[in-house]
């Protein structure tokens, strides 16, 4: 804030010496913590200050600490500096030997006489989206930007800044706003209730909040007010979409059925996803019967602890579902791309599972011509994909149970789900049964004939560890030197399929597919895949069926409804 007093800069680092200890060569760490005091009057007049930190190597290279005044970044209230370590030595090979290398490097600056100023926003090179976000975080300041590293600083007032390879920040716990009405009760809407007026509190509450923001916007700068108007317009559009969804729900009977069954589906999924795993065998015998036995509309029958925690939407989830209803019903192409931004555990997955369930239900109720894959869920990480697959599979099975009870409206075709990932996670093909031992397992039948084999070091290469419907354990069990398998079986067509006693299908099949050739043939209602797998669309013509096009890119096209 002023140019009075002194600034202290420094660097912490280590070098290593190699010595012999008891006849063995070992490396000894030599830590260093040099520091330098500077008067602000001095660095204000000079664009660069250099200090020798150390000399390293057999032909000593100088390593310097350099403080450079940034003339390219304007700041009317202060001056911006870059603090760097500069190694002036060069290596012909391009690689520095260990003797000429600094380890465990940390740069730091301390201002004992006052506090550092935060960087001006102009220095952060913000995109339009980040400029809009900067308004929301206008009271949270950045004091340093790392170049090839990160930066940490104390809480305000900031008197010390340090470089780091692993920046850390404490994210506060997010508390969702609640509404003390039945408007966010899954059980209420699953029962077929039609008092849709209670949903109006969601849109009106958002509008009231916006008015409060308008009242406090008078303290903003002119630039911030311009950003505020853009954000305000976005909120107003969202409120309009929410209110349009409520109006549609009141007037359209098909939407009402889909909304009711969507709530029943997600409530069922909430409960079944939390069921504890249950054994599949007693000794060598499979336990018969089904573990499923609760009435979704009767809370006292729910097989979970603290049942009051279940059966409620978070407020933003219901708002998100309502605002998407008009786009689904009108079949807008292209529809808006909506972003749900919440920390881990905030409820993002459940929000888009709700929209997915509604779409799958509505298309059939409204008799829309929908064939093949309707929804694609695309992830970047295979581990995350597998985790989300379990929840989505539970939702699909709950949806299919509703379909069986309402065939007149929802049709004979099963709701189904597929996992489309790399061969290291699931099989690409079924192959044919051989009955022989194979050194290398290439397909599902090879594995089924060789239950001792660990496919990609996994004894159970079928992703799901338990039934998504009843929580019965899936896997391989050894009893009396005999391998027993539960969760998959060989069907009459020699394919390995998911199977469980809770299934109401004649062959106890579950409509879940993770083998590539099944996904191309069955075209599940929902496909979950990783980004890298979608490159197959360019190389394997058959995979284009997922997008509604047959293998030679001709024929009937049924475009995907939701990504």
N, C-alpha and C positions, 0 to 999 in steps of 0.2 A: 504493500500500500504506500510505501515511501522509499526513498533511496537512502535512508539513514541506517546506521548500524552496519553489521557485517554479515556476510553470507559464508557459510562453511560448506565446502563440497568435498567429496571423498569417494573412495572405491575400496571395497573389501574384496579380496581375492586370495587365491592360493597358488603356489608353485610347488614343484616336487623335486626332490633330490634323490638319486639312487645310491644306496650304500650297501655294503656287505655286513650282515649281522649273523654271526655264528656260521659263516661260510655260505650264507644264502643272500642273494640280492633282494633288497626290499626298497620300497619307495617311501620316503618320509615327507609328509605334508608340511609346508612352510606357509602359515597364514600371514597376511599383511593387511593393514588397515590405515593407509596413508590418508591424510586430510589436509585441507588448505583453507585459510581464512582470506576473505576478500572484502574490501570496502566497496559499497555500492557506488560510491563516487568514482572509483577506479573502473569498474566494469561498465558503468554507464558511458564512459568516454572511449572505451576500447571495444571493438566488435568481436574480439577473440582473445581468450587467455588460455595459455597452455602450461601444463605442469608435468614433469616427468614422474611417473608412478614407479617404474622399475626398469631394469634392463635384463633381458633374458637371452638364453642361447649361448653356444660356444663363441660365436661372433656377435656380441651383445646387440640386440635390437632394442631400441627405445620404445617403450609403451607409455603413451601420454594420456592424461586426462584433459579434455578440451571443453571449454565453455564458450559457446558461440551465440552472439546476439542475433536473433532472427529479424532481419529487416523486411522479410516477405510477409510477416504476420503483423497486422496493425492492431494496436491496443492503445486506446487513448489514455487509459488510466495506469498503464504499466508497460513493462517490457517482457517479451517472451524469449527464453533462452533454450538452447539444446545442450545437454551434457552428454559427452561421448567419451568412449575409450578408443584411442587410435593406435593401432599397431603398424608401425612404419616399415617393418621388415617384410621381405617377399621371399617366397620359396619357389624355386624352379619347378618342382614337382607338383605344386598346387596344394600340397598338404604340409601343415606345420608339424614338426616333430614335437614330442611331448615337452622337451626342454624349453621350447619357445612358445609355450601355451600357458595362458592363465585359466585357472579353474575356479568354480564357485564364485563367479563374478557378481557383484552387486554395486550399483551406483547409488549415491544418495546426496541429498542437499538439505541443509538445515538453516533456518532463519530464526535465530534466537531473539532478534530484536522486534519481531512482528509476525505477521502471517502472510503466506503466499496468496496471490490473487488467483482466481480460477481463470482458465483459458477462455478467451472470447469465442463465441459460437462460430464466428467466421473462420477460425483456425481449424475447425473440426471437419471441414469439407462435407457438410451434411447433404444428403439427398432430400427430395421433397418429403418423403415419408418420415425421415428422421427429423426434419424441421418441424413437422406437425407434432411429432412425439416430444420434441424439445420443449414445446409449450407445456405439456403435461408434467415434464420433469424439470421445469424451469428453476426450481429451488434446490435441485441436486446438481452440483457442479463437478466439473472435471478439472483437475489440477495438473495433469501430465498425460502425455501420450507416448507409449513405448514405440521404439523403432527396433524391431527384432526382439522385443521383450515386452513385458507388461509393466504396470506401475501401481504402487500402493501408497496411500497417505493416511495420516491420522484423521480423526473426526475434526470437524471445523471448530475453532480456527486451525488451519493447517500450518504447522511449523516445520514439518519434515516430510520429504518425499523420497521414496526408494524404488529402485527397479526390482522386478521379480520375474521369474519365468512362469509363475503360477499365481496370477492375480486372484484375490479372494474378496468376496463381498457377502454380507449377511442379508439374505432375502427375508423380509418380514413375512409372517404367516398371513395369508390372505383370508379374510373373513367374508363369506358370502352374505349379502343382504337377504333377509327372509321376509315372506309375506304371510301374515297370520290368517290365511284363508285356505280354502280347499283348492285354489287355483293351481297349485303345484303338487297336488296329491295324485299320484299314479293310480292308487286304489280307487279314488273317487271317479276318475274318468274311465277306468277300466270297468267300472260297474255299469256304464252306459248313461251316466248322468249327463244332462243337457242344459245345465244352468251356466251357459257360456258367458253370461254377463260378468261373472266374477273374474274372468280373464282381463277385463278392461283395466283393472288396477295395474297391470304390468305396463301397458302403454302409457297410461296417465301418470304412473309413478316415475317413468323415465322422463316424461315431459316436465314434471314438477322439478326433478333433479336438474334438468337443463336450465330452467328458469333461475334456479339458485346459482348456477354457474354464470349466467348473464349478469346477475347482481354483483358478483365479485370481479367481473372482467374489467371494471373501470380502472383498476390499478395496473393494468397491463400496458406495456409500451405499444407504440403504433404498429410495429412489426408483429408483436405478439397478438394484437387485436385482429390483424389480418389473418393470422393462423387460426385464431379462435373462431372466426366466422366460417372458415372451411370445416373445422371440426364440428361446429354447430349445425351446419348444413348436413353433414354425414349423420349426425344423431337424429335430426328431423326426418331424414329419409328412412332410417331404421325404425323410428316410431311409426311412420306411415306403413311400412311393411308389416310390422307387428299387428297394427290395427286392421290391415287388409286381411291378414291371416285369420283373425278373430271373426271378422265379418263373413269370410268364406266358410268358416266352421259353423256359423249360425245358420247359413242358408243352404248348404249342400249336404244332402243325406249321405252320399258316398264318402265325403270327407269325414263325416261324423263317425261312420263305421270304422274307417281307417284309423282315425284318432283314438277311438275306444280300444281297438285291438293293438295299436301301437303301444299304448300305455300298459295293457295287459302283458304284452311281449317283454317290454323292458323291465317291468316289475318282476316277472318270472325269471328273466336273465339275472337281475340283481340277486335274487335268492339262490338260484342254482349255482351261480359263480362263487358263492361263499360257502357252499356245502363242503364239509370235510370229506376227504377221500375215504372210501369204504372198501373193504376187501372183496375180491372177486372169487376167491377159492377158500374152501375149508378142506385142508389136506390137498388131495388131488381132485376133489370134486368142485365143480363150478356151483356157486350159490345161485339158485334159481330165483325167479321173481324180480320185482322192480323196487328200487328204493324211492321212486317218485311217488309222493302221496300227500300233497297239500293243496288246499284251495286258495288260489291267489287272492280271492276276495275276502278271505277269512284270516285275519292276522294271527289269531291264536293257533292256527295250523301251520304257520311258517316254521320250517325246521332250522331256524337260525337264532342265535342269541341276540338280545337287545333288538327285537324286531321293530321297535319304534324308529330305528335309524334307517330303515328301508322304506321304499315306496314313496319317496319324495323327489321331485325334480329340484335342482338348484335353479334359482331365479333366471340366470342367464341361459340355462339349458332350455327352459320352456320358451323364453323369448326367442331364442335361436330357431326352435322348431316352428313356432308360429310365423316367424318372418319368412321361412322357407316354403310354407304351404302354398301360397299363390304361384310360386315358380314351378312347383311340382305339378299342380293341377292344370295350369295353363300350358305346361310343357314348353316354357320359354327356351328358345335356343338362340344365342347362348344365354344362360341364366347368370346372375351375378356370381362372382367368386367370393365367398365369405371366408374370413379368417377368424378362427377362435384362438385368442392369445391368453393362455393361463399357465401358471406354473404346473409342474408335475403334480398329479393328484387333484387337480382342480376340477375335473369333470369333463374334459374335452371329448374323450372317447364315448361316453354315454350320450353326449349331445348329438354327435353325428350318427351313432347307432340308432337313436330315436328317429332322426330324419330318414335314415336308410330303411328302417322298419315301416315307416309311414309310406314311403315311395313304393316298396314292394307290395304292400297291401292295396294301396290306392290303384295302382295300375291294373290289378286283377279285378277289383271291385268295379272299376269304371269300364272294364272290358277293353282296355287299350291293347293294341297289338304289341305285346312285349314278349320277345323270344330270347332265349340265351342269356348271356351275362347282362345284368341290369346295373350292377354297381361294381366299380373297381376301387379298392383301397390300396393306395400306393405308399410304401414306406422306404426309408433309406437303409435301415439296419435289419439284418435277418433276425437278431435276437428280439428286437422290438416287435418285428412282424409276428414271430411265434407267440409272444405274449398277447398281442391284440387278437390273434387268431382264436385263442381259447375263448375270449369273451364274445367275439363275433359268432363263433360256432354255437355257443350257448344261446345267443339271441336267435339264430336261424332255426335251431331245433324248437325253441319256444314258439316261433312263428309258424313252423310247420305243424305243430300240435293244434294251433288255432285253425289252420287251414283244413285239417282233417275233420274238425267239428263243424266247418262251414264251407263244405265243398261246393254248394250251389253258388256261392259268391266268389270263392277263391280258387276254384278249379281243382283238377285232378293232379296237376303237376306239382311235385314236391318243391318246397323251398330248399335250396342247397347252398353249400359254400365250398370254395376251393382255395387251397394255398399254393401259390405259384412262385416258387423260389428255386435256388440253385440246387444242383445234384448233391451237394454236400449236406443238405438238410433233408431232402426227400428224394424219392426215386423218380427217374424220368420215364421209365417203362416198367411194365409188368413181366414181360418175358413169358416163358412157359415152364411149368413144373418139370423137374428132372428127377427128383428123389435122390440125387447124388450130392456129395459134398463138393463144394466149389472153394478153391483157394481165395478167389476174389468174387465179391458179391456185386453184380452190376444192376440187378433189377429186383423187384419185390418178391418174385417167386424164388429167386436164388436165396434171398434172406429167409423166406418161410421154410425152405428146405434145410437151412443151416442156422438154426436159432442160436448156436454158439458164437456165430460171427458178429463182430462189433463193426457195424457199418459206419465208417468215418469215426471210429472210436466211440460209437454209441450203441449200447446193447438194445435200445428201443428207438428205432429210427422213424417213428410215426408221430412225432411232435407232441401230440396230446398225451398227457400223463394220466388223465382220468376222463371218464365220459362227461361231456359238457352238459348232459341232461340230468344224470343221476349221481355223478361223482364216483362211480365204481372204478376202481383202479385198473388202468391199462398197463400191460407189460408182460414180461416173460418171467416165469417162476419155475424153479427146479425142485421137483419132488421125487425122491427115490431114484436119483440119477436120470430122471426124465424131464425134458423141457415142456412146460405148459405155457400156452400163450392165451391172453385174453385182451380183447379190444379190436382185433382184426381176425379175419378168417378167409379161407379160400372159397370163393363162390363157384357156382356151377360152370361159369364161363372162364374159370382158371385165373380170375383176377383176385387180388387181395383187397378186401373191402373192410371198412370200419363196421363193427358190429357190437351190439350190447343187448342184454336181456331186457332193458327198459324200452327198447324200440317196439313200436306197434306194427312195424312192417312184418310181413309174413316171414321173411328170411332174417329178421332182426338186424337188417341193414340200417346204418346211419347215413344220411345224405351229406357226407363229408368226403372231399376228394383232395389228395395231396400228390398223387402221381400225375405227371404231366399229361400222359396220353388220356387219362380220365377227364382231365379238365378240358381238353380239346374236343372230346366226344360228348361229355355230359353238359358242358357249358353251364356251370353252376350260377345261381342267382347272384351271388356275390363272390368276387375273386379278390384275394389279398395277395399282393406281390411286392417284390422289391424293385427298385429302379433298374438295377442291372439286368433283371430278368426281362424287362420290356425291350431290351436290345434284340431279343429273339424274334421280335416281330419283323425285323429286316432280314433275318437269316432262315427262318423256318416258316414257310407259307401257311402251314396248318395252324400256327398260333394266331393268325389273323382272325380266326373264328371268334376269339375272345372279344374282338371289337365288332362282331356282327357281320363279318365278311367270310365267305367260304374260302377254301384253300387256294383257289385260283383267282380270288378277288372278283368274282362275279356272283350273281345270284341274289337272293333276298337279303336285304340289309336291315338289321335291327339295331340301331345305334344305342350305345350305352347311355343310360339316363343320368347317372351320378358318378362323379369321380371324387 
